[in-house]
């Protein structure tokens, strides 16, 4: 234990005092929020981009005025009564219009489709927008031709709101926070995904560097290989645990501060609140409060992070001890990389069906549970026995992986001149 503690303290202090630790701790939450929010913002911008000019060849002679009314600022629809199809097509190619819409005479009867022509094919956003626009215009025109009164059109266009209410185990009503909680679970899963790669890779590269510089030959003259491996795993793990705690504090504190700043600039009247409404009331009315997440979720998040880190980092360290250069490690790390990627593919399914049989089974698999069980715990009330069983399996697998990795480590750390294969690693693990 003295040897492990010395290595642990050395690894921990050396990394915590580095500029890399300070920068990643401060910038990490910003990067996480950007990776989470930016895709949604970009997608919303792509789907809601307005001001597009589209030419319309309307052989029905009836739909263009209705479509212009429905389009609003989303599209500028320009009728082309005086131009031939060839002329309109050339105008699109020359960049005068983003594309042109061809409404044939059979559109009203449903015997022919509407066709949109553009240089880039249009894309998903404009396809969806034009499809909705045409459906509404054809529906409205058909009703007008059947002498439907305006009241019928108003009924068809009326939208009804939907409020989601959650019932707890006592049957009491609670505000539904499924969207916000799902986002939290999604973010937690991805944090652990990136953390396993970052910290596991840190251990592997540290082992490769020591082996390449021959420093390890001096170190193991006074430290047993197993103690050296455990010291490295625990030292980097302690650094990662500290960083995770700091990230949680920064993210929660930053989100709360932003909510207060945003609510301070809002007029309570626009939210149907009295002028003397408190800032907390304004935040709740504007949905700017953090979702009500039990502290137990954060505890399990940290525990599963540590379990997942130790499991993967021990295997990464074994691979690092077997090679002399980082390039040589890429082929050997592919199976581990694949195991980390698989649970990411199931995150959306877990969020939608956290208590399904498949979700329960996947969250019990030790190589998947650091990500998937955390997501389940964040978005649903998971039975305590399931969480404890999943964590026990994870720790048991970690103990086995450390035993296996230490056997590979003690052989590979002094092996030079040959790029090992997976078969070689298996053979090393069998040495007595």
Secondary structure, 3 states (H helix, E strand, C coil): CHHHHHHHHHHHHHHHCCHHHHHHHHHHHHHHHHHHHHHHHHHHHHHHCCCEEEEEEECCCCHHHHHHHHHCCCEEEEECCCCCHHHHHHHHHCCCCCEEEEECHHHCCCCCCCEEECCCCCHHHHHHHHHHHHHHHHHHHHHHHCCCCHHHHHHHHCCCCCCCEEECCCCCEEECCHHHHHHHHHHHHHHHHHHHHHHHHHHHHHHHHHHHCCHHHHHCCCCCHHHHHHHHHHHHHHHHHHHHHHHHHHHHHHHHHHHHHHHHCCCHHHHCCCCCCCHHHHHHHCCCCCCCCCHHHHHHHHHHHHHHHHHHHHHHHHHHHHCCCHHHHHHHHHHHHHHHHHHHHCHHHHHHCCCCHHHHHHHHCHHHHHHHHHHHHHHCCCCHHHHHHHHHHHHHHHHHHHHHHHHHHHHHCCCCCCCCCHHHHHHHHCCC
